[in-house]
Amino acid sequence: MSQPPGFVDTAYPNHVCLLTKSLYGLKQAPRAWFQKLSSALLDVGFVASNYDPSLFIAHHTIIHYSSWCMLMIF
């Protein structure tokens, strides 16, 4: 194990950080991950579906070329 980037302590190079609470063990962990991912997808141009909250759609048109990207999160 090594110290995480940005938290390296040169006085104690062999010490690592102790995680006191696991994110994956929390009941709200899936919701927190989905919230973070969905806000990032919306920021880059995806649109959330009205019918399924885990479906994101992006449509781009460049001159005569049209492309769709549909992303389903499970």
KOLTI-547347 format. One line per field, with one value per residue: residue in three letters; x, y, z of N, C-alpha, C in turn. Coordinates in pm, 1 decimal. Example, Ala and Ser with C-alpha at 12.3 -4.5 7.8 and 13.67 -1.06 7.14 Angstrom:
2
type: c(ALA, SER)
n.X: c(1319.0, 1285.0)
n.Y: c(-569.0, -225.0)
n.Z: c(780.0, 708.0)
ca.X: c(1230.0, 1367.0)
ca.Y: c(-450.0, -106.0)
ca.Z: c(780.0, 714.0)
c.X: c(1320.0, 1290.0)
c.Y: c(-330.0, 3.0)
c.Z: c(780.0, 787.0)
END
This chain:
74
type: c(MET, SER, GLN, PRO, PRO, GLY, PHE, VAL, ASP, THR, ALA, TYR, PRO, ASN, HIS, VAL, CYS, LEU, LEU, THR, LYS, SER, LEU, TYR, GLY, LEU, LYS, GLN, ALA, PRO, ARG, ALA, TRP, PHE, GLN, LYS, LEU, SER, SER, ALA, LEU, LEU, ASP, VAL, GLY, PHE, VAL, ALA, SER, ASN, TYR, ASP, PRO, SER, LEU, PHE, ILE, ALA, HIS, HIS, THR, ILE, ILE, HIS, TYR, SER, SER, TRP, CYS, MET, LEU, MET, ILE, PHE)
n.X: c(84.4, 34.0, 70.4, -202.0, -211.0, -138.7, -168.9, 66.7, 296.3, 598.8, 747.0, 662.2, 697.0, 628.0, 382.0, 29.5, -300.6, -580.9, -887.6, -1182.4, -1452.3, -1621.8, -1713.5, -1856.8, -1998.3, -2201.8, -2551.4, -2641.3, -2456.7, -2481.6, -2668.1, -2532.0, -2316.6, -2458.8, -2579.8, -2356.7, -2244.3, -2459.8, -2485.9, -2242.7, -2271.4, -2486.1, -2361.6, -2185.3, -2350.1, -2545.8, -2888.4, -3133.1, -3358.9, -3716.5, -3865.8, -3716.6, -3507.7, -3244.1, -3147.4, -2963.0, -2934.0, -2764.4, -2744.4, -2596.5, -2535.9, -2354.2, -2309.4, -2409.4, -2413.8, -2538.4, -2545.4, -2616.4, -2607.9, -2674.7, -2696.5, -2715.4, -2749.4, -2679.9)
n.Y: c(-118.0, 230.3, 581.6, 798.3, 1000.2, 1343.1, 1342.9, 1271.2, 1218.0, 1329.9, 1307.6, 1072.7, 831.9, 561.4, 528.8, 484.3, 595.2, 544.1, 405.5, 490.4, 442.3, 247.6, 327.0, 159.2, 1.2, 151.6, 235.6, 433.6, 444.3, 343.1, 528.2, 771.3, 735.0, 711.5, 964.0, 1132.0, 1035.6, 1076.6, 1357.1, 1429.9, 1318.7, 1471.7, 1718.9, 1690.4, 1682.2, 1482.8, 1375.0, 1306.7, 1034.0, 1052.2, 833.5, 626.8, 646.4, 563.2, 577.1, 750.7, 987.5, 1104.9, 1329.7, 1428.0, 1649.3, 1705.7, 1900.0, 1712.5, 1478.4, 1267.6, 1157.4, 925.9, 849.2, 617.7, 550.4, 316.4, 275.7, 35.4)
n.Z: c(0.0, -49.1, 18.4, -63.2, -364.7, -326.4, -57.1, 55.1, 306.7, 382.4, 614.6, 726.9, 540.2, 519.4, 629.2, 593.8, 498.7, 710.0, 649.2, 786.8, 749.3, 524.8, 197.2, 30.4, 203.8, 301.2, 315.2, 147.0, -56.0, -334.0, -430.5, -399.8, -577.9, -820.6, -834.2, -860.2, -1100.9, -1280.9, -1275.3, -1389.6, -1646.6, -1742.7, -1749.6, -1964.9, -2181.8, -2209.6, -2190.7, -1953.2, -1956.1, -1971.7, -1916.8, -1804.4, -1535.3, -1538.2, -1792.2, -2029.8, -2287.2, -2572.1, -2840.2, -3133.6, -3398.7, -3685.1, -3945.7, -4205.9, -4073.0, -3830.4, -3497.2, -3236.2, -2892.8, -2655.5, -2320.0, -2070.4, -1730.6, -1493.4)
ca.X: c(0.0, 108.1, -10.8, -271.6, -154.7, -188.5, -166.0, 193.9, 363.7, 740.6, 800.2, 624.9, 673.2, 576.8, 247.3, -80.0, -423.4, -674.7, -1024.6, -1264.1, -1584.5, -1621.7, -1821.1, -1937.3, -2081.6, -2310.3, -2676.9, -2659.8, -2346.1, -2525.1, -2735.9, -2429.3, -2244.6, -2547.1, -2596.6, -2233.6, -2232.2, -2563.3, -2456.4, -2131.9, -2326.5, -2565.2, -2267.2, -2120.7, -2445.7, -2647.7, -3019.8, -3195.2, -3485.2, -3835.8, -3928.9, -3630.1, -3407.3, -3107.6, -3116.6, -2915.0, -2927.1, -2693.8, -2761.8, -2509.9, -2545.5, -2246.7, -2344.9, -2504.9, -2389.8, -2609.6, -2507.6, -2686.5, -2542.2, -2766.7, -2619.9, -2802.7, -2673.7, -2739.9)
ca.Y: c(0.0, 356.2, 698.3, 848.5, 1122.5, 1465.2, 1328.4, 1208.3, 1280.4, 1296.1, 1273.4, 933.3, 775.2, 424.4, 529.4, 498.9, 646.7, 443.3, 435.7, 460.0, 396.8, 206.8, 385.0, 52.3, -56.9, 242.5, 212.0, 539.4, 443.7, 339.3, 654.0, 875.3, 712.2, 743.0, 1108.9, 1190.6, 997.4, 1141.6, 1499.8, 1439.7, 1292.8, 1588.8, 1826.9, 1671.4, 1690.2, 1379.8, 1412.4, 1194.9, 989.7, 1073.7, 704.5, 542.6, 736.5, 515.3, 589.4, 882.8, 993.8, 1219.9, 1340.5, 1530.8, 1663.8, 1785.2, 1920.9, 1612.0, 1355.0, 1265.7, 1041.7, 907.3, 764.4, 585.0, 489.8, 262.0, 249.6, -68.7)
ca.Z: c(0.0, -50.6, 52.3, -181.4, -421.7, -265.6, 88.5, 89.4, 420.5, 369.6, 747.1, 751.9, 406.9, 526.0, 686.3, 498.0, 558.9, 757.2, 611.7, 904.4, 708.8, 385.1, 117.1, -26.3, 307.2, 337.1, 243.8, 48.2, -151.8, -474.5, -463.7, -412.0, -703.1, -932.2, -837.3, -912.7, -1241.2, -1361.7, -1291.8, -1485.7, -1780.1, -1782.5, -1779.0, -2095.2, -2290.7, -2211.0, -2139.4, -1882.1, -2013.3, -1890.1, -1891.3, -1722.5, -1478.5, -1559.2, -1935.2, -2070.4, -2433.2, -2629.6, -2984.6, -3191.1, -3543.0, -3744.4, -4087.1, -4253.6, -3998.9, -3703.6, -3415.6, -3110.3, -2793.6, -2546.1, -2211.0, -1966.5, -1609.0, -1409.0)
c.X: c(88.3, 12.8, -77.3, -208.2, -219.5, -187.3, -38.0, 260.9, 510.0, 803.2, 772.1, 595.5, 615.5, 437.6, 144.6, -202.7, -514.3, -816.0, -1114.3, -1402.9, -1581.7, -1739.3, -1914.2, -2028.6, -2199.5, -2435.8, -2698.1, -2551.9, -2392.1, -2591.7, -2635.5, -2351.7, -2330.7, -2565.8, -2475.5, -2218.4, -2335.6, -2537.0, -2340.8, -2181.8, -2408.8, -2474.6, -2202.7, -2220.5, -2548.7, -2777.7, -3078.5, -3329.8, -3599.7, -3898.8, -3847.7, -3517.7, -3263.0, -3065.5, -3079.5, -2892.4, -2854.0, -2713.5, -2677.9, -2527.6, -2434.0, -2271.1, -2448.7, -2492.2, -2458.4, -2570.6, -2585.0, -2600.9, -2641.9, -2689.7, -2716.9, -2716.5, -2748.6, -2677.1)
c.Y: c(123.5, 469.7, 751.4, 977.2, 1245.8, 1461.5, 1261.4, 1287.9, 1237.0, 1260.7, 1126.7, 863.2, 633.7, 415.7, 544.8, 550.4, 530.8, 488.8, 394.2, 410.5, 366.0, 267.6, 275.8, -13.1, 29.5, 213.7, 313.9, 538.8, 435.4, 469.6, 766.5, 860.1, 749.8, 893.9, 1177.1, 1160.8, 1069.8, 1290.8, 1520.2, 1416.2, 1410.7, 1705.9, 1813.8, 1660.8, 1579.6, 1435.5, 1289.7, 1162.2, 1018.4, 941.8, 614.2, 629.5, 689.8, 518.0, 734.0, 881.0, 1120.9, 1215.5, 1456.2, 1531.4, 1755.8, 1785.7, 1816.3, 1480.5, 1364.7, 1141.1, 1043.1, 820.4, 743.1, 504.4, 446.2, 223.4, 145.0, -66.7)
c.Z: c(0.0, -15.7, -74.2, -232.8, -359.1, -114.0, 134.4, 200.0, 415.9, 503.9, 780.5, 619.2, 408.1, 587.3, 575.0, 572.1, 598.0, 721.9, 727.2, 868.8, 559.6, 311.4, 65.7, 77.0, 346.5, 255.4, 132.7, -60.2, -297.3, -517.5, -484.5, -542.1, -823.2, -945.7, -898.9, -1061.7, -1326.8, -1378.1, -1389.0, -1628.1, -1830.3, -1818.6, -1916.2, -2209.8, -2299.2, -2153.0, -2071.7, -1945.6, -1916.3, -1846.6, -1800.6, -1667.4, -1498.0, -1705.9, -1966.9, -2220.8, -2475.2, -2781.1, -3034.7, -3342.3, -3589.5, -3895.3, -4130.8, -4178.2, -3862.7, -3625.4, -3284.1, -3019.1, -2680.9, -2443.2, -2101.8, -1848.3, -1526.4, -1273.6)
END
